[in-house]
Amino acid sequence: MNQAIRRLLTEQTTSWETARNNYAALAGVQVKELNVNGIPYKVQFNPARIVSSGAKVDAKSIRERKCFLCPAHLPPEQKGIPFKGHYHILVNPFPIFPRHLTIPELAHVPQLIAPRFADMLELAQALSDFIIFYNGPKCGASAPDHAHFQAGNKGLLPIEKEWRGQVAGKIADYGKAALWYLNDAPRTTLVIQSASAADATALFDIIYRTLDVKPGEDEPMMNVLALYETQPAPSLRPGNEPEAEAFWTIFLFPREKHRPACYTAEGDANLLSSPASVDLGGVFITPVEKDFRKITAEDVARILGEVCLSADDFQRIRQRIKEQILNNTPL
């Protein structure tokens, strides 16, 4: 599958002008590094991402626009690869990553993770060169009305290599899976590592059912990153599977808020930041140059503090999850 994706990217960036121009521009994007409470973050100035960061996702705007992920509305130049009979793997024409994919359902169904988390793990295994990500309907998704994942080549997000040094503790084991939490405030991060897709899925379901759902919403607010890797650090193996060489690693970020106050602020206080999975993974996207120039580590910390859970809420949720796991642990 990885080879087929490489061929698709080559074909699309050759034949499709929008993709060709935006991938060429990506090579010259500006990046700066920030240290946020000891955690490394990058900031990427990427003007093409204004399409996503500035997307109107209120109910009225969604009703009045054509869904750009439905097959009937795709640009004629856009080609894809089928997956599992009901997904379409597409090249994202507004990339953050050197290889950036969008993976929508063929059917126009709402953006919800619960019925397709197992699909996310299958994607991570099939696209093992990539990290798969999910943005909740009010957690950065620019198409909350159409279920989809995205994928980017491994190695761009700081959390991929930094997280093991940020482990604060283990919440619980679950079969061939383990659940950790990180010491990376003001971000609030849970990490599932599992040698079993079934155990990872069951553990995710417990977490999903334990998290709070805000009034009027269909699921808990969250962003999710998933990757499939071999030979994880022995100290982090679940313990009852010491010989396993292939694991899924899933980063789950429970959310409190969609967009920070600076998104709609006036004057100098305005900063167009609409954090999604990539931002929470350590790469903040700024589509406006003035924001790239002025954003500081303090700004990133404040934004994360607004959109992620408070320390007290995160502790409360961890305890509830632990209790639910203990009540549901497989024999």
N, C-alpha and C positions, 0 to 999 in steps of 0.2 A: 504493500500500500504506500509506503514512504516513497518508493521509486515512481509510482503512478502520480503522486502529488507533485514530485519534482518536475515531471513531464508536463503536468497541467500548468504549473506556475510558469514554466518556460514558454509554453504555447500562448498563455493568456497575456504575458508581458511582451510578447512579440506581436500578437494580432490585435490586441485591445488597447486603444490609445490611452484611455483613462488610466488603466492599470499600468501601462508602460510608463506614463509620465509620473504617476505618483510613486511608483517603486524607484524610479530614477531619482526623484526628489528626496526619497527617504535616505538615500546614501549621503545626503548632505545636511540632514537635520542636526540641529544643535542640541547638545546634551550637557547638563551640568550635574555635579554630584553634591548631595547634601547629607549631613549627619543629623538624624532625628532621634534624640535621646539614645545615641549609641548605635542606632540601626541605619545602615546605608540605604539611601534612596537616590534615584536618578530623576531628573526632570528633563523631559523631551519637548522641544519646541517643534510642533508638527501641525502646520496650518491646515492640512487636508482633513484633520480630525475635527474641525469645526462642525462637520456634518453630523458627527455623533455627539460631541460635547454640547453643541447648541441645539440639539434636537428637541422639538416640542413634543412632549409625551403625555400631555393632558388628554383626557377622554375626547374632547371636542376635536383637537388636532388629529388624533389618531383616526377618528371616524371620517374626517374630511380628506385624508390623503390615501393614495393607493399604497397598498403594502408592498414595499420594495423587496421583500423576501419571497413573495408568492411567485411560482414559476411563470405565470402569465405576465408578470410585470418586470421580469429581469431584462436587462439590456440584451439586445440580440447578440452582442459579442460575447456575453458571459456564458461559459461552458462549465460543466461540473462532472463529478464522479458520484454514482449512487452508492449509498451505504445502508445496509440492513433493509433495503426495499422501501424505506420511507424517509430517508434523509438525502440531501444533496450537498456534496462537498464542493464549495465554491472558493475561488480566489477573492479575497477581500480587496476591493479596488482603492480603499483608503487605509493603507497599512500602518501599523505601529511596528511590526516585526518585519525583518527581511523576507520571511515567509509567513504570510498571514492568511488564514482561512476563515470563512463563515460557513456554518454547517446547519442550515435550516431544515425543519420538517417540510415535507412536500405539501402537507395539508396546512391550512390556515387555522392553527390551534393556539391557545394562549401560552405565554411563556411561563411554564411551571416546571420545576425540577423533579418533584417527587416521582412522577410516572416514568421518568427517563434518566434517572441517575445511573442505573445499570448500563444504559446506552452510553453514557459518558465514560464509564470505565472501559467499555468495549472500544470506544473511539481512542482512548488513551493507549490501549494495548496495540490497536491496529496502526495508529499514527505515533509510533514510539519515538520519533524524532521531535515530537511536538508536546507542548503543554496545552491541555484543553481547558477552556474556561466558560463559566456560566455567570451571566449577570441577571439578577432578579428583575422583575418588572419595574421596580422603583429603586434599582441599585445599579443604574448605569446602562441598562438596555435601551437602545434607541428604537427597538421594535418590540415593545412589551406585548403586542397583540399576536406575535408569530413566534412560536417556539424555535429556539436556535441555540447552538453553541458557537464558540469561536475557538481557534487554535493558532498558536504562534510557535515558531521554532524554539526549542529549549536553549537556555543560556542567556536570555536577555533579562529575565526578572531576577533581581537580587535575592529574593526569598528562596529560590531554588537551591542555592549553595549556602546561604547564611542561616537557614532556619535551625539546623542542628545545634548551632551554638547559642540559640535563643530558647531552647527548651526549658520551661520552668518546672514541669512535672508531668507525670502520667495520670490521667483521670481513671482509666480502667483498661483491662484487656477484654476482648470479645472474640472468642474462638481464635482464629488465625490473624486477628486484627488487634491493633492497639490505638488508643486515643490519647493524644498529648495536647498540652496547651503551651503557648509561648509567652515568654517575658518580653513583649515588644510593644508595650503601651506607648501611645494611645491607640494603636491598632489592637484589635482583639481577634486572636487567631487560634483555631482548633486545627489539629493535624491528625488525620487518620493514616496509618500505615498498615497495609494488609497484604498477605500472600494469597488471600481468597477474595474473589470478587463478591461472592455471596455474603461473606461475613462483613465486608466493607459496606455493602448495600444495606444489610440489616442494621449495622451500626449507624449509618447515615440516617436511616429511617427513624431510629430512636431519637437521634439529635433533632431531626426535622420536627418530630411530633412533640418534642419537649420545648422548643423555642416558642416564644410568644408570637402570636399573629395579631397585627394591629387591626382595629375595627375597619371593616370595609375591604380588607385585603384577603387574598386567597391563599397566601403562603407566608411564612416568616421571611423577613427581609434578610437577604444573604448574597454573598458572592462566593463562587467555588472555583478552585483551580485543581486540576488532576493531571498526574503524569504517571507513566509506567517506566520503571527503572530496574536495573539489575544490581545485585550485590550492594544493598544498603548498608550503612554503618552497623556492624554487629551489635553495638551497644543499644541500638534502637530497634532491633528485631523484637517481635512480640514475645520471644522467650520460649514458646512451645513449638516454634518452627525454625530452629537454628540453621537448618540445612537449606532452607528455601533461598533461591537466588534472584527471584523476580518479585517485585512488590509494586503495588499502587501506592502512591503518596497523594493524599488529598488535603488541600488547604481550604478550610471553611471559615469565612469571615461573617459572623452575625452582625447585622446592621441595626442602627437606631433611626437613621434619617437618610433621605434620598440625596439632597444636595445641601451644601453648607450655606450659611448666610451670605458669604462673600459672592456667591453666584448671582444673586439679584441685588447686591448692594450698589449704591450710587457712588460716583466719583472715584477717588483713590482707593476706596475700600473694595471696589469691584475686582473680582478675580474669577475668571470663567473656569471653574474646576467642578467637574461632575464625576466624582470618583467611582470607578468600576473595578473589576478584577485586576486589571493591569496596574492601576494605581496602587491598590492594596498589596499587590505583589512586589511593589517597590519602584515602579516607573510612573511618575506623575506626568500626565499629558497636558500640555498647555498649547492650545491652538492659536493663542494670541501672543504676539511677540512681547508686548509690554508686560504681560503676566510672567512670561519666561524670565524676563530681565529682573523683575522685582521679587519673585517668589523666594521665600527664605525657609529655612528649617522650621522656624517658629510658625510660619503660615501652614506648612504641611502638618505639623503637630496639631494646630488648631483645627484644621479641616478634618483630620482623622478623629480628633476628639469629639467633633460634632456628629460625624456620620457613623462612627462605631459605638459599641456599647460602653457605658461607664464602667469603671473598675468594679463598683459594687454589683452592677447588673451582671457583669461577666462572671464574677465569683458565684453569684446566685444561680446563674444558668449552669455553670459547671457542676455545682452540687446537685442540681436537679437531674442533670444528664447522668451523673454517676449513680444516683439512686435508681434511675430507670434502667441503666445497664445492668446493675446488680440484680434487678428483678426480671431481666430478660436474657441473661447470659445463657448461651446454649450449653448443654451438657457435653 
